[in-house]
Amino acid sequence: MNITRIDKTNEEFFLPLLHDQAKGGRPDLIRIGVTDDDQAVGALSAVIGQKDIVIQSVYVDPAFRRQGYGRTLVESLAALAGVSEVESITVYAKNDEETEGFLRELGFELFEAVGTIRTRVCELMHSEKLRKQLLGRVSGDIRPLSSLSTDEKRRLRTYLSENRIYLSDLCDPEYSTVYKKKEKISSAVLAIPFPGGMEVTCTSDNDMDLREAFDHIAALIQSLIRDLEYDFTSEIRFISDDGVFADLFATLERNTGKIKSSNDVIHGVMLL
């Protein structure tokens, strides 16, 4: 069994095992492969921050499962990434008995299955009425993380921890937003870039309404459109078990007919 970094020189060898989002590269994306007798048997991709790692995908050839290859990939992650002070590893994975058992054995704390939707910017723009709303004025109470003071960031961490959400240093402060209502944070959207799009976690308290949730999404879309790294084909993966955001996503799904939704993703966090 050999572990190796995947780069342009050996990418083709591991290509069948790599998730679509891991084909190609970006500076903070690490890809690791495992081989046995010169055969590619597994691959992992993850986004690397200064102290946090988010696993994007991990896959082992079915013929080689339950032989320790997946464990070796995950356990090798921090060392090969060159991150010396990792505080956490996060993963969103398919919610099935085999995956749950695998993650628990590795030491991940698992949370209940969450709802996810996958869409592209162009699909959200499918309806002319929706497009106008998404590109319209956003409430002044929606603020990017980059604008928060040190004290406000401390309060945000407290708010998120109460909702069992960890504020990763991988969150992009220009795309992630909070809503402040009477000096109190009532909702937050945390965006982590991945190749070709954003992975977005949404949470709120009981005081949020649909308009507030929609403003978060509109702010995200407008930021994506302004950024030359993204275009209308950019993918967005929304992750949330929040009732109001779920209602919003259901409305968007009805209006566009393009959004793919599911409720089979499990959230795992390993604090190191």
C-alpha positions in Angstrom: 0.0 0.0 0.0 1.5 3.4 -1.1 0.1 6.9 -0.5 1.0 9.7 -2.9 0.0 13.2 -3.7 -2.0 13.5 -6.9 -0.8 16.2 -9.3 -0.6 16.8 -13.1 2.0 14.2 -13.6 -0.1 11.3 -12.2 -3.7 12.7 -12.4 -4.6 10.5 -15.4 -3.7 7.4 -13.4 -6.2 8.3 -10.6 -8.8 10.0 -12.8 -11.5 7.2 -12.6 -11.4 7.5 -8.8 -11.6 11.3 -8.5 -14.8 13.3 -8.0 -15.6 15.7 -10.8 -14.9 18.7 -8.6 -11.4 17.3 -7.8 -10.3 17.1 -11.5 -8.1 20.1 -12.1 -6.6 22.0 -9.2 -6.5 25.1 -7.0 -3.8 26.1 -4.5 -5.7 25.0 -1.4 -7.0 21.7 -2.8 -5.1 18.6 -1.9 -5.6 15.3 -3.7 -4.2 12.0 -2.3 -4.1 8.6 -4.0 -3.5 5.1 -2.6 -2.1 2.3 -4.7 -1.6 -1.4 -4.3 0.6 -3.5 -6.6 0.8 -0.5 -9.0 -3.0 -0.3 -9.2 -4.9 2.8 -8.2 -7.4 1.7 -5.6 -8.5 4.9 -3.8 -8.5 8.7 -3.9 -9.3 11.6 -1.6 -9.7 15.3 -2.2 -9.9 18.0 0.4 -9.8 21.8 0.8 -7.0 22.9 3.1 -7.1 25.9 5.4 -4.6 27.1 8.0 -6.2 25.0 10.8 -9.2 23.3 9.2 -9.7 20.7 6.5 -12.9 19.9 4.6 -13.0 16.6 2.8 -14.6 17.0 -0.6 -14.6 13.4 -1.6 -13.1 10.0 -0.6 -13.5 7.0 -2.8 -12.2 3.4 -2.8 -12.7 0.9 -5.6 -15.4 -1.5 -4.4 -13.1 -4.5 -4.9 -10.7 -3.0 -2.3 -13.1 -1.8 0.4 -12.9 -2.8 4.1 -9.1 -3.3 3.8 -8.0 -0.1 5.4 -7.4 2.0 2.3 -10.0 4.7 3.2 -8.7 4.9 6.7 -5.2 5.3 5.5 -6.2 8.1 3.1 -8.0 10.1 5.9 -5.3 9.5 8.5 -2.6 10.6 6.0 -4.4 13.8 5.2 -3.1 16.3 7.7 0.6 15.2 7.3 0.5 15.3 3.5 -1.3 18.6 3.5 1.6 20.1 5.5 -0.8 21.6 8.1 0.9 21.5 11.5 -2.0 22.9 13.7 -5.1 21.2 12.3 -8.1 21.8 14.7 -10.8 20.0 12.7 -11.6 17.8 9.7 -15.1 18.1 8.4 -16.9 15.9 5.9 -20.3 15.8 4.2 -21.0 12.3 3.0 -23.8 10.0 1.7 -25.9 8.9 4.7 -25.8 5.1 4.6 -24.9 2.5 7.1 -21.5 1.7 5.6 -20.4 5.3 5.5 -21.7 6.0 9.0 -19.8 3.1 10.4 -16.6 4.1 8.6 -16.7 7.7 9.9 -17.5 6.6 13.4 -14.5 4.2 13.4 -12.3 7.1 12.4 -13.5 9.2 15.3 -15.9 11.6 13.5 -18.8 13.0 15.5 -21.9 12.6 13.3 -24.9 14.8 13.1 -28.3 14.1 11.8 -28.8 13.9 8.0 -29.2 17.3 6.5 -31.0 18.5 3.4 -28.9 19.6 0.4 -29.7 21.1 -2.9 -27.4 21.5 -5.9 -27.9 24.1 -8.4 -26.0 26.4 -10.8 -26.2 30.2 -11.0 -27.8 29.9 -14.4 -30.5 27.6 -13.1 -31.4 30.1 -10.3 -31.7 32.7 -13.1 -34.1 30.4 -15.1 -37.1 32.5 -14.2 -37.1 36.1 -15.3 -39.0 37.2 -12.2 -36.6 35.3 -9.9 -33.6 36.7 -11.7 -34.8 40.3 -11.1 -35.4 39.5 -7.4 -31.9 37.9 -7.0 -30.2 40.9 -8.6 -32.3 43.4 -6.7 -31.5 45.4 -3.6 -30.4 43.3 -0.6 -31.3 44.4 3.0 -28.7 46.5 4.7 -28.9 44.2 7.7 -27.1 41.4 5.6 -23.4 41.8 6.2 -20.4 39.9 4.9 -18.1 38.3 7.5 -15.3 40.5 6.3 -17.1 43.6 7.7 -17.5 42.2 11.3 -15.5 43.6 14.2 -13.5 41.3 16.4 -16.3 41.4 19.0 -19.0 40.6 16.4 -16.9 37.7 15.1 -16.7 36.4 18.7 -20.5 36.6 19.0 -20.9 34.9 15.7 -18.7 31.9 16.9 -20.9 31.7 20.0 -24.1 31.8 17.9 -22.8 29.1 15.5 -21.6 26.8 18.3 -25.1 27.0 19.8 -26.3 25.7 16.5 -23.6 23.0 16.4 -21.8 24.6 13.5 -18.0 25.1 13.5 -16.7 28.3 11.9 -13.9 27.0 9.7 -11.1 29.2 8.5 -12.0 28.0 5.0 -15.1 30.1 5.0 -14.7 32.9 2.5 -15.4 36.2 4.4 -16.6 38.0 1.3 -19.2 35.4 0.4 -20.3 34.4 3.9 -23.0 36.6 5.4 -24.8 37.2 8.7 -28.0 39.0 9.4 -28.1 41.3 12.5 -31.5 42.1 14.0 -31.3 44.7 16.8 -27.6 43.9 17.4 -28.4 40.2 17.5 -27.3 37.7 14.9 -30.4 35.9 13.7 -29.1 33.9 10.7 -25.8 33.1 8.9 -24.7 31.7 5.6 -21.2 30.2 5.5 -19.6 29.7 2.0 -16.5 27.6 1.3 -15.1 27.8 -2.2 -14.4 24.6 -4.1 -13.3 24.1 -7.7 -16.0 25.6 -9.9 -18.4 26.8 -7.1 -19.4 27.2 -3.5 -20.5 24.9 -0.7 -22.9 26.8 1.5 -24.1 26.1 5.0 -27.2 27.9 6.2 -28.6 28.3 9.7 -31.0 30.6 11.6 -32.9 31.1 14.8 -36.7 31.2 15.1 -37.0 34.8 14.3 -36.0 34.6 10.7 -38.4 34.9 7.8 -38.3 33.9 4.1 -37.3 37.4 3.0 -34.2 37.3 5.3 -33.2 33.9 3.9 -33.7 35.1 0.4 -31.5 38.1 1.0 -28.7 35.8 2.0 -29.0 33.9 -1.2 -29.2 37.1 -3.3 -26.1 38.5 -1.7 -24.2 35.3 -2.5 -25.4 35.3 -6.1 -24.4 38.9 -6.6 -21.0 38.3 -5.1 -20.4 35.3 -7.5 -21.4 37.3 -10.5 -19.0 40.2 -9.6 -16.1 37.7 -9.2 -14.3 36.9 -12.5 -13.4 33.4 -11.1 -17.0 32.4 -11.4 -19.6 32.4 -14.1 -23.3 31.4 -14.7 -22.2 27.7 -14.8 -20.8 27.8 -11.3 -22.3 25.2 -9.0 -23.7 26.0 -5.5 -24.3 23.2 -2.9 -26.6 24.4 -0.2 -26.5 22.4 3.1 -29.1 23.1 5.8 -31.5 21.4 8.2 -33.1 24.8 8.9 -36.8 24.9 8.4 -37.0 28.4 6.8 -34.1 27.8 4.4 -35.8 24.4 3.5 -39.0 26.3 2.7 -37.0 28.8 0.6 -35.2 26.0 -1.3 -38.6 24.3 -2.0 -39.9 27.5 -3.4 -36.8 28.0 -5.6 -37.2 24.4 -6.8 -40.8 25.0 -7.8 -40.0 28.2 -9.6 -37.0 26.9 -11.6 -37.7 23.2 -12.1 -33.9 22.8 -12.2 -32.7 22.3 -8.6 -31.7 18.9 -7.4 -32.6 18.3 -3.7 -31.9 15.4 -1.4 -32.0 14.6 2.3 -29.4 11.9 2.4 -26.2 13.7 3.5 -24.6 13.1 6.9 -22.4 15.7 8.5 -19.3 14.6 10.3 -16.7 16.6 12.3 -13.5 15.4 13.9 -11.9 17.8 16.4 -8.2 17.2 16.7 
